[in-house]
Amino acid sequence: MPDASSLRALERPWSCPNATTPRIAGKEKSAMTFKGSTFKRCTCTDPGTRKQLGTQCPKLKRGNGTWSSNHGTWSFQAELPKHHDGTRRTRRRHGFASQTAAQDQLDQIADLLTLGERRGEAAHATIGDLIDNRLRTGEPLPTPEAVGKQLDAGNADLDAIPTVGQWLTSWIATRKQIREGTRLSYQRHITNWLLPHLGHYRLDTLTVEHISRMFDAMAERNDTITAAKGSDDPEVRKSAHGMRVMGAATMQRYRATLRAALNAAIRAQMITFNPASYVELPSGRRPKALLWTPDRVERWQRTGQKPSRVMVWTPEQIGRFLDQAEGHPYYALFHVIAYRGLRRGEACGLPWWNIDLASRSITISTAIVQLGWKAEFGEPKSEASGRVIALDEATTLVLRRQKEHQHELRVAAGTDWVEHELVCTERDGSPLHPAKLTDAFHVIADAADLPPVRLHDLRHGAATLMIAAGADLKVVQELLGHSSIAVTADTYAHVLPELARDTAEAVAAIVPRDQRHNCHTA
């Protein structure tokens, strides 16, 4: 036990209205007075008995009686509220670098017990259990504000704060109002990275530093994959086969998942701070769409490198693709994607009852959503995705011909036909899997000797055609079903100037001028 000269006592009077307040040492105090003290000790041993000297080591003090700064460590002793069975519990913790550090922890304990005293003996004892558990496990003490919120919410077990892994698992299981594709994306993020790297931390102890270390691990994995793929050793290159570098946008999505889960924990009054909001990451900005100009095509043919992840065909290249696709079973879908900007799932899930050929319009209200390999009917990507699209005469004619062709397929299939009322189906009427449309797209593009784009970039081609025709960006946004015009402007910022030059020349050619007013250069 520490001697009296080494103790710095901390006593706080309690004012519980239900407690008696006897006079102790001339001061009026309640029966729930908190007692705590700090003291210094070391691990030196007595040569004869081999027992630790603790607070009795002569090296703890200098000759003048002051504490030695380079010998021993500080400790505290705290008298916690009695157990529920009435037995006392005195707790000591050692190893503090300074008396101030030991006293700070003692002050935190006192603040929590003050909160418990104000709420009655039951809350006082419960908070004592909480402090006891935290001291035993070495976890930091919660703030009085956090504990107060839990008590207000009726949480009798104050130390029942889950780990990050437990919270993420329960959070994703209780999310109801989200698309199945979004749920799978969340689950993939949780399984692949969030659980292995953060799952073991208790929810209220998760810090910005913990999360930053997870993203550092992602960056290190990227470096390993890049180095392996560039290695001269074929075995090393083989080890990285099929592995993809994780881009900045993907890291942002991981953070968004974690941030959403932690915001839910704040609403549940589990925590008061969201560390995921303060992690610094690369911006992950949307890649700019670039046109496949002749110079870019020539460079791609020489080096095999694409100038941007999002490349867009010129109107001439779109025409070459559609000419090559003419007569293909999926031609109608390629046509409406290229001209009217439907997403792949919207095209595959387009029913005849959403097409008004007489008024030349399409209503987008359904889609076939691919979840892994599984495909199922669902809603469009977002609220803005539900839209009505006007049809040009050529697209209307393509759809009329597709309806006639499908009638022929229905007659040929007879009783084997499965009616889904979709514009484009398999030969027996069953829905077309989106992946088959993608595979057919690449086969046709290669046959037309076109530079590479994704099927999704054929949708960008619709925007290219509209911009080339002089359409306003707001019209393009509504055609594509973007949630904001900022998304449209950001995606096509690099396409606009290149197409604008052609549009300017077309406008100039329309205006008749006297030959005398034309400018000529020598």
VMD Tcl script that draws the C-alpha trace (Angstrom):
set ca {
  {0.00 0.00 0.00}
  {1.26 3.55 -0.64}
  {2.37 5.49 2.41}
  {0.56 8.64 3.52}
  {3.33 11.01 2.34}
  {3.09 9.74 -1.24}
  {-0.70 10.01 -1.58}
  {-2.55 12.83 -3.24}
  {-6.15 12.22 -2.27}
  {-9.11 13.25 -4.41}
  {-12.45 13.31 -2.70}
  {-15.73 14.50 -4.21}
  {-18.88 15.02 -2.11}
  {-22.03 13.51 -3.51}
  {-25.43 15.10 -3.24}
  {-27.85 12.28 -3.84}
  {-31.16 13.44 -2.37}
  {-31.93 9.96 -1.09}
  {-28.68 9.56 0.82}
  {-27.88 10.64 4.36}
  {-25.21 13.33 4.64}
  {-23.16 12.79 7.78}
  {-20.39 15.22 8.70}
  {-16.95 13.82 7.98}
  {-13.83 15.72 9.03}
  {-15.78 18.90 9.45}
  {-17.36 18.73 5.93}
  {-20.87 17.70 4.96}
  {-20.64 14.75 2.54}
  {-22.98 12.12 1.17}
  {-22.57 8.41 1.76}
  {-21.27 8.01 -1.82}
  {-18.00 10.01 -1.46}
  {-15.49 9.01 -4.12}
  {-11.98 8.39 -2.85}
  {-8.96 8.24 -5.12}
  {-5.24 8.90 -4.86}
  {-2.05 8.94 -6.92}
  {1.27 7.55 -5.82}
  {4.69 6.60 -7.16}
  {6.22 3.15 -7.16}
  {8.94 1.13 -8.89}
  {9.85 -2.50 -9.54}
  {13.15 -2.60 -7.64}
  {13.51 -5.68 -5.38}
  {14.94 -6.19 -1.91}
  {18.21 -8.21 -2.31}
  {17.39 -10.32 0.71}
  {13.69 -11.07 0.24}
  {13.51 -10.54 -3.58}
  {10.23 -8.73 -3.05}
  {9.44 -5.55 -4.92}
  {10.03 -2.38 -2.90}
  {7.13 -0.60 -4.59}
  {6.51 2.72 -2.89}
  {9.30 2.14 -0.34}
  {12.22 2.32 -2.78}
  {14.70 4.99 -1.58}
  {15.47 5.95 -5.19}
  {11.96 7.31 -5.71}
  {12.95 10.54 -3.95}
  {15.95 12.76 -4.13}
  {17.93 13.81 -1.10}
  {15.84 16.96 -0.68}
  {12.61 14.94 -0.50}
  {11.31 15.77 -3.98}
  {10.25 13.07 -6.43}
  {12.92 11.68 -8.76}
  {12.00 12.28 -12.40}
  {13.93 9.30 -13.79}
  {12.96 6.51 -11.42}
  {9.65 4.71 -11.00}
  {6.24 5.34 -12.50}
  {3.01 6.85 -11.25}
  {-0.10 4.94 -10.27}
  {-3.57 5.64 -9.00}
  {-5.88 3.96 -6.56}
  {-9.65 4.38 -6.86}
  {-12.48 3.27 -4.63}
  {-15.26 2.30 -7.03}
  {-18.90 1.91 -5.99}
  {-19.56 -1.32 -4.14}
  {-20.57 -4.43 -6.05}
  {-24.28 -5.10 -6.25}
  {-23.80 -7.61 -3.41}
  {-22.36 -4.86 -1.19}
  {-18.67 -5.89 -1.32}
  {-16.03 -3.22 -1.79}
  {-13.84 -2.90 -4.89}
  {-10.61 -0.93 -4.78}
  {-8.80 -0.69 -8.12}
  {-5.20 0.34 -8.84}
  {-3.53 1.00 -12.17}
  {0.19 1.52 -12.69}
  {2.68 2.63 -15.33}
  {1.80 6.31 -15.86}
  {4.70 8.49 -17.00}
  {3.69 11.42 -14.79}
  {1.52 12.23 -11.83}
  {-0.59 14.44 -14.12}
  {-1.39 11.49 -16.40}
  {-2.44 9.32 -13.45}
  {-4.53 12.15 -12.02}
  {-6.22 12.75 -15.39}
  {-7.51 9.19 -15.44}
  {-8.64 9.52 -11.86}
  {-10.51 12.70 -12.82}
  {-12.26 10.84 -15.67}
  {-13.41 8.20 -13.19}
  {-14.66 10.88 -10.82}
  {-16.60 12.65 -13.62}
  {-18.35 9.40 -14.57}
  {-19.23 8.62 -10.97}
  {-20.58 12.14 -10.50}
  {-22.93 11.44 -13.41}
  {-24.02 8.16 -11.80}
  {-24.61 9.76 -8.42}
  {-26.97 12.33 -9.95}
  {-29.08 9.51 -11.38}
  {-29.38 7.42 -8.25}
  {-27.72 4.43 -6.63}
  {-28.60 1.94 -9.40}
  {-26.99 4.11 -12.12}
  {-24.05 4.76 -9.80}
  {-23.39 1.03 -9.40}
  {-23.87 0.38 -13.13}
  {-21.32 3.04 -14.03}
  {-18.99 1.45 -11.48}
  {-19.32 -1.82 -13.44}
  {-18.50 0.03 -16.65}
  {-15.36 1.62 -15.17}
  {-14.29 -1.70 -13.67}
  {-14.62 -3.46 -17.05}
  {-12.69 -0.77 -18.89}
  {-9.86 -0.77 -16.35}
  {-9.63 -4.56 -16.62}
  {-9.50 -4.60 -20.45}
  {-7.35 -1.48 -20.84}
  {-9.90 0.21 -23.11}
  {-10.38 3.97 -22.82}
  {-13.15 5.33 -20.63}
  {-16.17 6.82 -22.42}
  {-17.16 10.44 -21.91}
  {-19.92 11.32 -19.43}
  {-21.94 12.65 -22.39}
  {-21.85 9.28 -24.18}
  {-22.79 7.38 -21.02}
  {-25.58 9.86 -20.29}
  {-27.12 9.27 -23.74}
  {-27.05 5.51 -23.18}
  {-28.74 5.90 -19.81}
  {-31.36 8.19 -21.37}
  {-32.00 5.54 -24.03}
  {-32.68 2.98 -21.31}
  {-29.53 0.93 -21.93}
  {-28.88 -0.92 -18.69}
  {-25.67 -2.56 -19.95}
  {-23.43 0.45 -20.54}
  {-20.51 -1.66 -21.67}
  {-22.53 -3.45 -24.37}
  {-21.00 -1.35 -27.15}
  {-20.27 -3.79 -30.01}
  {-17.12 -4.18 -32.01}
  {-16.94 -2.62 -35.46}
  {-17.43 -6.09 -36.95}
  {-20.52 -6.79 -34.86}
  {-22.01 -3.42 -35.75}
  {-21.33 -3.77 -39.49}
  {-22.89 -7.22 -39.53}
  {-26.06 -6.09 -37.76}
  {-26.23 -2.85 -39.78}
  {-26.20 -4.55 -43.19}
  {-28.71 -7.16 -41.99}
  {-31.21 -4.48 -40.96}
  {-30.93 -2.23 -44.01}
  {-34.29 -2.48 -45.77}
  {-34.72 0.44 -48.15}
  {-31.76 -0.18 -50.46}
  {-31.37 -1.83 -53.85}
  {-30.11 -5.40 -53.83}
  {-27.09 -4.38 -55.90}
  {-26.20 -1.75 -53.30}
  {-26.59 -4.32 -50.55}
  {-24.21 -6.71 -52.32}
  {-21.71 -3.90 -52.79}
  {-21.87 -3.05 -49.07}
  {-21.51 -6.72 -48.16}
  {-18.49 -7.08 -50.44}
  {-16.81 -4.06 -48.84}
  {-17.52 -5.38 -45.35}
  {-16.28 -8.91 -46.09}
  {-13.19 -8.04 -48.13}
  {-11.65 -5.21 -46.12}
  {-13.69 -3.64 -43.32}
  {-14.08 -6.79 -41.20}
  {-10.48 -8.10 -41.57}
  {-8.87 -4.72 -40.86}
  {-11.30 -2.94 -38.52}
  {-13.70 -5.57 -37.20}
  {-11.82 -6.27 -33.96}
  {-11.92 -2.68 -32.68}
  {-14.68 -1.71 -30.32}
  {-17.02 0.72 -32.06}
  {-16.31 3.67 -29.77}
  {-12.52 3.18 -29.94}
  {-12.25 3.29 -33.75}
  {-10.02 6.19 -34.84}
  {-9.02 8.01 -38.01}
  {-5.60 6.39 -37.67}
  {-7.09 2.87 -37.67}
  {-9.03 3.57 -40.87}
  {-6.07 5.28 -42.53}
  {-3.94 2.19 -41.92}
  {-6.54 0.09 -43.78}
  {-6.29 2.35 -46.83}
  {-2.48 2.26 -46.56}
  {-2.77 -1.53 -46.80}
  {-4.87 -1.12 -49.96}
  {-2.18 1.12 -51.47}
  {0.54 -1.39 -50.56}
  {-1.48 -4.15 -52.23}
  {-1.71 -2.00 -55.37}
  {2.07 -1.56 -55.39}
  {2.57 -5.30 -54.98}
  {0.23 -6.10 -57.90}
  {1.82 -3.46 -60.14}
  {5.33 -4.70 -59.37}
  {4.34 -8.33 -59.94}
  {2.72 -7.61 -63.30}
  {5.82 -5.71 -64.41}
  {8.26 -8.39 -63.23}
  {10.64 -10.18 -65.59}
  {9.91 -13.44 -63.74}
  {6.97 -15.25 -65.39}
  {6.12 -16.99 -62.11}
  {5.84 -13.63 -60.34}
  {3.66 -12.26 -63.15}
  {1.50 -15.38 -62.92}
  {0.94 -14.77 -59.19}
  {-0.78 -11.47 -60.02}
  {-2.98 -12.91 -62.77}
  {-6.56 -11.77 -62.39}
  {-5.73 -9.30 -59.62}
  {-6.79 -5.70 -60.16}
  {-5.35 -2.51 -58.74}
  {-7.85 -0.70 -56.53}
  {-8.46 2.81 -57.86}
  {-9.17 5.99 -55.93}
  {-12.88 5.84 -56.77}
  {-13.12 2.32 -55.30}
  {-11.41 3.46 -52.10}
  {-13.92 6.29 -51.87}
  {-16.75 3.78 -52.13}
  {-15.26 1.71 -49.29}
  {-15.09 4.82 -47.15}
  {-18.68 5.72 -48.08}
  {-19.87 2.30 -46.86}
  {-18.04 2.65 -43.55}
  {-19.19 6.25 -43.13}
  {-22.84 5.23 -43.67}
  {-22.56 2.46 -41.07}
  {-20.92 4.77 -38.51}
  {-23.53 7.47 -39.10}
  {-26.13 4.85 -38.23}
  {-24.18 4.13 -35.02}
  {-24.31 7.84 -34.15}
  {-28.09 7.85 -34.66}
  {-28.27 4.81 -32.38}
  {-26.25 6.80 -29.78}
  {-23.48 4.22 -29.80}
  {-20.83 6.81 -30.70}
  {-20.66 10.60 -31.05}
  {-17.96 10.93 -33.74}
  {-17.53 9.48 -37.23}
  {-13.80 8.97 -37.91}
  {-14.42 7.83 -41.50}
  {-15.44 11.39 -42.40}
  {-11.95 12.67 -41.60}
  {-9.81 10.16 -43.48}
  {-7.94 11.82 -46.36}
  {-8.09 9.95 -49.67}
  {-7.43 10.77 -53.33}
  {-10.48 12.45 -54.84}
  {-11.56 9.53 -57.02}
  {-13.08 11.93 -59.50}
  {-15.14 10.67 -62.39}
  {-12.86 9.97 -65.40}
  {-13.30 12.39 -68.28}
  {-14.81 11.06 -71.47}
  {-12.53 11.44 -74.51}
  {-13.33 11.02 -78.19}
  {-11.50 8.46 -80.30}
  {-9.93 11.03 -82.60}
  {-7.62 9.82 -85.44}
  {-4.49 10.77 -83.45}
  {-5.68 8.83 -80.40}
  {-6.61 5.83 -82.51}
  {-3.16 5.86 -84.14}
  {-1.43 6.02 -80.75}
  {-3.60 3.18 -79.40}
  {-2.70 1.03 -82.43}
  {1.02 1.65 -81.73}
  {1.07 1.31 -77.94}
  {-2.15 -0.49 -76.99}
  {-2.85 2.24 -74.41}
  {-6.21 3.99 -73.99}
  {-6.01 7.74 -73.25}
  {-8.83 7.47 -70.68}
  {-10.88 4.76 -69.00}
  {-13.96 6.33 -70.60}
  {-13.52 6.53 -74.36}
  {-16.33 7.56 -76.70}
  {-16.75 6.81 -80.38}
  {-17.26 9.64 -82.81}
  {-20.57 9.75 -84.72}
  {-18.80 8.16 -87.69}
  {-17.51 5.29 -85.53}
  {-20.96 4.75 -84.02}
  {-22.30 4.45 -87.56}
  {-19.68 1.83 -88.42}
  {-20.65 -0.21 -85.36}
  {-24.37 -0.10 -86.14}
  {-23.74 -1.00 -89.78}
  {-21.75 -4.04 -88.59}
  {-24.50 -4.96 -86.06}
  {-27.32 -4.77 -88.63}
  {-29.15 -8.11 -88.70}
  {-27.85 -9.28 -85.31}
  {-30.56 -10.66 -82.94}
  {-29.72 -7.91 -80.44}
  {-29.52 -5.07 -82.97}
  {-32.63 -3.28 -81.64}
  {-31.04 -2.96 -78.19}
  {-27.73 -1.68 -79.58}
  {-29.68 0.87 -81.61}
  {-31.71 2.26 -78.70}
  {-28.59 2.40 -76.49}
  {-26.58 4.25 -79.15}
  {-29.34 6.68 -80.12}
  {-31.32 7.10 -76.92}
  {-28.76 6.40 -74.19}
  {-30.39 3.52 -72.29}
  {-28.31 1.68 -69.72}
  {-27.63 -1.99 -70.39}
  {-30.09 -3.21 -67.73}
  {-32.74 -0.76 -68.91}
  {-32.43 -2.05 -72.48}
  {-32.53 -5.74 -71.50}
  {-35.53 -5.14 -69.21}
  {-37.47 -2.90 -71.63}
  {-41.06 -4.23 -72.01}
  {-43.35 -3.55 -74.94}
  {-45.98 -2.06 -72.65}
  {-43.53 0.79 -71.88}
  {-43.20 1.69 -75.57}
  {-45.73 3.88 -77.36}
  {-44.87 3.55 -81.05}
  {-47.77 5.78 -82.06}
  {-46.55 8.75 -80.02}
  {-42.91 7.67 -80.42}
  {-41.84 7.48 -76.78}
  {-40.31 5.07 -74.25}
  {-40.97 5.06 -70.50}
  {-38.11 3.74 -68.37}
  {-39.48 2.14 -65.20}
  {-37.87 -1.32 -65.08}
  {-34.46 -2.88 -65.55}
  {-32.76 -6.26 -65.41}
  {-30.16 -5.99 -62.66}
  {-27.12 -8.27 -62.66}
  {-26.09 -9.35 -59.14}
  {-22.86 -11.25 -59.58}
  {-23.94 -13.63 -62.36}
  {-27.53 -13.78 -61.21}
  {-29.89 -11.44 -63.10}
  {-33.32 -10.35 -61.91}
  {-35.93 -7.70 -62.59}
  {-35.59 -4.52 -60.56}
  {-36.04 -0.78 -60.63}
  {-33.85 1.71 -62.54}
  {-30.61 2.86 -60.95}
  {-32.03 5.99 -59.27}
  {-35.11 8.18 -59.09}
  {-33.74 10.29 -61.96}
  {-33.35 7.12 -64.05}
  {-37.12 6.77 -64.34}
  {-37.86 8.93 -67.37}
  {-39.76 9.28 -70.62}
  {-37.61 9.30 -73.78}
  {-38.73 10.64 -77.14}
  {-37.98 8.43 -80.16}
  {-36.73 9.55 -83.54}
  {-38.30 8.13 -86.68}
  {-35.42 5.73 -87.40}
  {-35.49 4.22 -83.90}
  {-39.28 3.87 -84.08}
  {-38.90 1.95 -87.35}
  {-36.25 -0.34 -85.79}
  {-38.64 -1.16 -82.92}
  {-41.53 -1.87 -85.32}
  {-39.34 -4.33 -87.22}
  {-38.23 -5.92 -83.92}
  {-41.85 -6.46 -82.94}
  {-42.52 -8.23 -86.25}
  {-39.37 -10.35 -85.84}
  {-40.38 -11.33 -82.31}
  {-43.79 -12.42 -83.56}
  {-42.02 -14.77 -85.97}
  {-39.94 -16.18 -83.11}
  {-43.08 -16.70 -81.01}
  {-44.78 -18.63 -83.81}
  {-41.67 -20.74 -84.43}
  {-41.30 -21.60 -80.72}
  {-44.96 -22.57 -80.33}
  {-45.73 -23.95 -76.89}
  {-42.08 -23.57 -75.83}
  {-42.40 -19.78 -75.94}
  {-42.13 -18.09 -72.48}
  {-43.93 -14.76 -72.57}
  {-42.22 -11.88 -70.74}
  {-43.31 -9.09 -73.11}
  {-39.73 -7.85 -73.45}
  {-38.42 -6.09 -76.56}
  {-35.46 -8.42 -76.97}
  {-35.31 -11.97 -75.61}
  {-33.79 -15.38 -76.16}
  {-35.32 -17.46 -78.97}
  {-37.83 -18.99 -76.53}
  {-38.95 -15.63 -75.12}
  {-36.95 -15.84 -71.85}
  {-35.15 -12.68 -70.67}
  {-31.76 -11.86 -72.16}
  {-28.90 -11.98 -69.65}
  {-27.10 -8.59 -69.68}
  {-23.69 -10.28 -69.91}
  {-24.64 -11.85 -73.27}
  {-25.38 -8.39 -74.65}
  {-21.92 -7.24 -73.53}
  {-20.21 -10.23 -75.13}
  {-22.02 -9.67 -78.44}
  {-21.11 -5.98 -78.37}
  {-17.36 -6.68 -78.19}
  {-17.52 -9.30 -80.97}
  {-19.24 -6.82 -83.31}
  {-16.91 -3.94 -82.39}
  {-13.85 -6.10 -83.09}
  {-15.31 -7.20 -86.43}
  {-15.80 -3.53 -87.37}
  {-12.13 -2.82 -86.49}
  {-13.11 -0.10 -84.03}
  {-11.03 1.21 -81.10}
  {-12.09 -0.26 -77.76}
  {-14.95 1.09 -75.69}
  {-17.23 -0.53 -73.12}
  {-20.87 -1.27 -73.85}
  {-21.68 1.42 -71.30}
  {-19.67 3.85 -73.46}
  {-22.07 3.20 -76.31}
  {-24.57 4.97 -74.08}
  {-22.13 7.88 -74.00}
  {-22.37 7.79 -77.76}
  {-25.98 8.98 -77.48}
  {-24.75 12.04 -75.61}
  {-22.04 12.54 -78.25}
  {-24.64 12.55 -81.04}
  {-26.82 15.02 -79.16}
  {-23.93 17.35 -78.34}
  {-22.78 17.21 -81.96}
  {-26.31 18.19 -82.99}
  {-26.12 21.21 -80.68}
  {-28.35 19.94 -77.85}
  {-28.32 21.71 -74.49}
  {-26.63 19.86 -71.61}
  {-29.90 19.88 -69.66}
  {-31.53 17.91 -72.49}
  {-28.61 15.45 -72.47}
  {-28.93 15.04 -68.70}
  {-32.63 14.21 -68.96}
  {-32.03 11.76 -71.83}
  {-29.39 9.83 -69.89}
  {-31.21 9.99 -66.55}
  {-28.33 11.63 -64.66}
  {-29.23 12.77 -61.14}
  {-27.54 16.14 -61.67}
  {-26.47 18.27 -64.60}
  {-23.09 18.53 -62.85}
  {-22.58 14.80 -63.51}
  {-23.35 15.33 -67.21}
  {-21.09 18.38 -67.51}
  {-18.25 16.67 -65.63}
  {-18.42 13.51 -67.77}
  {-18.48 15.30 -71.12}
  {-16.25 18.29 -70.30}
  {-13.57 17.06 -72.74}
  {-16.00 15.95 -75.45}
  {-17.81 19.29 -75.69}
  {-14.94 21.42 -77.13}
  {-14.00 18.81 -79.74}
  {-17.58 18.46 -80.97}
  {-18.25 22.18 -80.62}
  {-15.70 22.95 -83.33}
  {-17.61 20.73 -85.79}
  {-20.89 22.31 -84.72}
  {-19.46 25.82 -85.25}
  {-18.34 24.92 -88.76}
  {-21.77 23.41 -89.51}
  {-23.49 26.59 -88.32}
  {-21.16 28.77 -90.39}
  {-21.85 26.68 -93.48}
  {-25.59 27.18 -93.14}
  {-25.40 30.98 -93.41}
  {-25.18 32.13 -97.09}
  {-22.58 34.86 -97.64}
  {-21.47 36.92 -100.61}
  {-18.09 35.63 -101.80}
  {-16.63 39.12 -101.45}
  {-17.04 39.01 -97.65}
  {-15.23 35.70 -97.17}
  {-11.86 36.02 -95.48}
  {-8.87 34.53 -97.27}
  {-5.35 34.03 -96.11}
  {-2.38 34.29 -98.40}
}
mol new
graphics top color blue
foreach p $ca { graphics top sphere $p radius 0.5 }
foreach p [lrange $ca 0 end-1] q [lrange $ca 1 end] { graphics top cylinder $p $q radius 0.2 }
display resetview
